[in-house]
Amino acid sequence: MNRITVGKKQQTKKTRFSQLLAFFNFIKNNFDDDLKNPFNTPMMKKLFKAKTAFHWDIIEKETIDEVIFRTTKLRNRLILELMARGGMRISEVLKLMPSDIIHRRLTLRDLKSGREYEFIFIPNRIADRLKDYIRQKDIQPHQRIFPICYEAAREMVAKAGDVVGIHLRPHDLRLQAATYASRSGVPIEIVSKVILRHSNLSTTERYLGKITDVEAMKWIDTLYA
């Protein structure tokens, strides 16, 4: 079982396990009552159980705005804004170089998706501040704009959250960028392909989480006011 599922996702392993469990049960029930199903054991069921779905708590835009506003160091503020306004992953922000920037478009390379490159579009004001920062620091075209490690960036984000009394992770900022766009009426296809750059809509739908009753009533009032 391990051999045929090595390197597979947990859900795929669960599917293979369920198929083999059903197969041996069929043999036992129809041909051999004495057959012991090797998959019908607590250990096997635990080993190949489906992964529990995980849902991130979505932080309100006003809270993220306060986090950014109260971050006074320009470098840190830019890192936060690129994630919260551009939907960038922290790893993508840390790899960014001046040569990747053309006006408001950022080119991302060495991607986890396997693609050669992807594009990010950011607001004008952030693009202008980013270019000013590059000039002030005299960062060369092929130097990293933010030459810090992942752990240092993660710690910076956590401390920024502490200032306003929340537990903040880099992924919360990317998630909020997508959620705010979706709640503002941006088509889910744009959220998926442009902001999050997901390969399929189902992944994006899991990101966006559930609509609360308050949000549902707000949208109904907006549509039919």
C-alpha positions in Angstrom: 0.0 0.0 0.0 2.8 2.4 0.8 4.6 1.5 -2.4 1.6 2.4 -4.6 0.8 5.6 -2.8 4.2 7.0 -2.1 4.4 10.7 -3.1 0.6 10.9 -3.5 -1.7 13.4 -1.7 -3.5 12.2 1.4 -6.9 12.2 -0.3 -5.5 10.0 -3.1 -4.1 7.6 -0.5 -7.5 7.5 1.2 -9.2 6.7 -2.1 -6.8 3.8 -2.8 -7.3 2.5 0.7 -11.1 2.7 0.4 -11.0 0.8 -2.9 -8.9 -2.0 -1.5 -10.9 -2.2 1.7 -14.1 -2.6 -0.4 -12.4 -5.2 -2.7 -11.4 -7.4 0.2 -14.8 -7.0 1.9 -16.4 -8.1 -1.4 -14.2 -11.2 -1.5 -15.0 -12.0 2.1 -18.7 -11.5 1.8 -19.1 -13.5 -1.4 -16.4 -16.1 -1.5 -14.5 -16.7 1.7 -16.0 -16.0 5.1 -12.7 -16.8 6.8 -10.7 -14.2 4.9 -9.3 -11.6 7.1 -9.4 -8.1 5.5 -5.8 -6.7 5.9 -7.2 -3.2 5.5 -9.9 -3.5 8.1 -7.7 -2.6 11.1 -7.6 0.5 13.3 -4.0 1.2 12.4 -4.7 1.1 8.6 -7.8 3.3 9.0 -5.8 5.8 11.0 -2.8 5.8 8.6 -4.9 6.4 5.5 -7.7 8.6 6.8 -8.6 11.7 4.8 -7.0 14.9 5.8 -9.3 17.1 7.8 -10.2 20.3 5.9 -8.5 23.4 7.4 -10.1 26.8 7.2 -8.3 30.0 7.9 -9.9 32.7 9.9 -10.3 35.8 7.7 -9.0 39.0 9.2 -11.1 42.1 8.4 -9.7 44.7 6.0 -9.9 47.4 8.6 -7.6 45.5 10.9 -5.1 44.8 8.1 -5.2 48.5 7.2 -4.4 49.4 10.8 -1.5 46.9 10.9 0.0 48.5 7.8 -0.7 52.1 9.0 1.1 51.4 12.3 4.1 49.8 10.6 6.5 52.8 10.4 9.6 51.1 8.9 9.3 51.5 5.1 10.8 48.1 4.2 8.4 46.3 6.5 5.4 48.3 5.3 6.2 47.5 1.7 6.5 43.7 2.5 3.1 43.8 4.2 1.4 45.8 1.4 2.7 43.5 -1.3 1.1 40.6 0.4 -2.1 42.4 1.5 -2.7 44.4 -1.7 -1.1 42.2 -4.3 -1.9 38.7 -2.9 1.8 37.7 -3.0 3.3 34.9 -1.0 6.0 35.8 1.4 8.5 33.7 -0.6 7.6 35.6 -3.7 8.1 39.0 -2.0 11.6 38.0 -0.7 12.7 36.9 -4.2 11.7 40.2 -5.8 14.4 42.2 -7.7 14.2 45.6 -9.4 14.6 43.9 -12.8 11.2 42.2 -12.1 9.4 45.5 -12.0 7.8 47.2 -15.0 5.5 50.0 -13.9 2.8 48.3 -11.8 3.5 44.8 -13.1 5.8 42.4 -11.1 7.3 39.3 -12.7 7.6 36.3 -10.4 10.1 33.6 -11.2 11.2 30.2 -9.8 7.7 29.3 -9.0 6.4 26.5 -6.9 3.7 25.9 -9.5 6.3 24.8 -12.0 5.5 27.7 -14.4 8.4 29.7 -15.9 6.9 33.0 -14.6 3.7 34.7 -13.5 2.7 38.4 -13.2 1.4 40.4 -10.3 -0.3 43.8 -10.6 -0.1 46.2 -7.7 -1.7 49.6 -7.0 0.1 52.7 -8.3 0.9 54.2 -4.9 2.6 51.0 -3.8 4.5 50.7 -7.1 5.7 54.3 -6.6 6.8 53.7 -3.0 8.6 50.5 -4.0 10.5 52.3 -6.8 11.4 55.1 -4.4 12.7 52.6 -1.9 14.8 50.9 -4.5 16.4 54.3 -5.4 16.9 55.3 -1.8 18.7 52.0 -1.1 20.6 52.0 -4.4 19.5 48.4 -5.0 20.9 47.1 -8.3 18.7 45.4 -10.9 19.6 41.8 -10.0 19.8 42.3 -6.2 17.0 41.2 -3.9 15.0 44.2 -2.8 14.3 42.6 0.6 17.4 40.5 1.5 16.1 38.9 4.7 15.2 35.3 5.4 11.8 33.7 5.6 11.9 33.4 9.4 12.9 37.1 9.8 10.0 38.1 7.6 7.6 35.8 9.4 8.7 37.3 12.8 8.2 40.8 11.4 4.7 40.0 10.4 3.9 38.5 13.8 5.2 41.6 15.6 3.2 43.8 13.3 0.1 41.9 14.3 1.0 42.1 18.0 0.9 45.9 17.8 -2.9 45.7 17.1 -3.5 42.7 19.3 -3.9 39.9 16.7 -2.1 36.7 15.8 -0.9 37.5 12.2 0.8 35.2 9.7 2.0 36.0 6.2 -0.7 33.9 4.7 -3.4 35.9 6.4 -2.4 38.9 4.3 -2.6 37.0 1.0 -5.9 35.6 2.1 -7.3 39.0 3.0 -6.3 40.4 -0.4 -8.4 37.7 -2.1 -11.3 37.9 0.3 -11.6 41.7 0.1 -11.6 41.5 -3.7 -14.2 38.8 -3.7 -16.5 40.7 -1.2 -16.1 43.8 -3.3 -17.6 42.1 -6.3 -14.5 41.1 -8.3 -15.4 38.0 -10.3 -14.0 34.8 -8.7 -12.2 34.0 -12.0 -10.2 37.2 -11.6 -9.5 36.5 -7.9 -8.4 33.0 -8.8 -6.3 33.7 -11.9 -5.0 37.2 -11.3 -4.7 37.7 -7.5 -4.1 34.2 -6.2 -2.9 32.6 -9.4 -4.5 29.3 -8.7 -4.7 26.6 -11.3 -8.4 25.8 -10.5 -11.4 27.6 -9.0 -12.0 24.9 -6.3 -8.8 25.9 -4.6 -9.8 29.5 -4.6 -13.3 28.7 -3.2 -11.6 26.9 -0.2 -9.5 30.0 0.4 -12.4 32.4 0.4 -14.2 30.5 3.2 -17.8 30.8 4.2 -20.2 33.7 3.8 -21.6 34.8 7.1 -25.3 35.7 7.6 -24.3 39.4 8.0 -22.4 39.4 4.7 -25.2 37.6 2.9 -27.8 40.1 4.1 -25.5 43.0 3.2 -25.2 41.8 -0.4 -28.9 41.2 -0.7 -29.6 44.7 0.4 -27.0 46.1 -2.0 -28.4 44.1 -4.9 -32.0 45.0 -4.4 -31.8 48.4 -2.6 
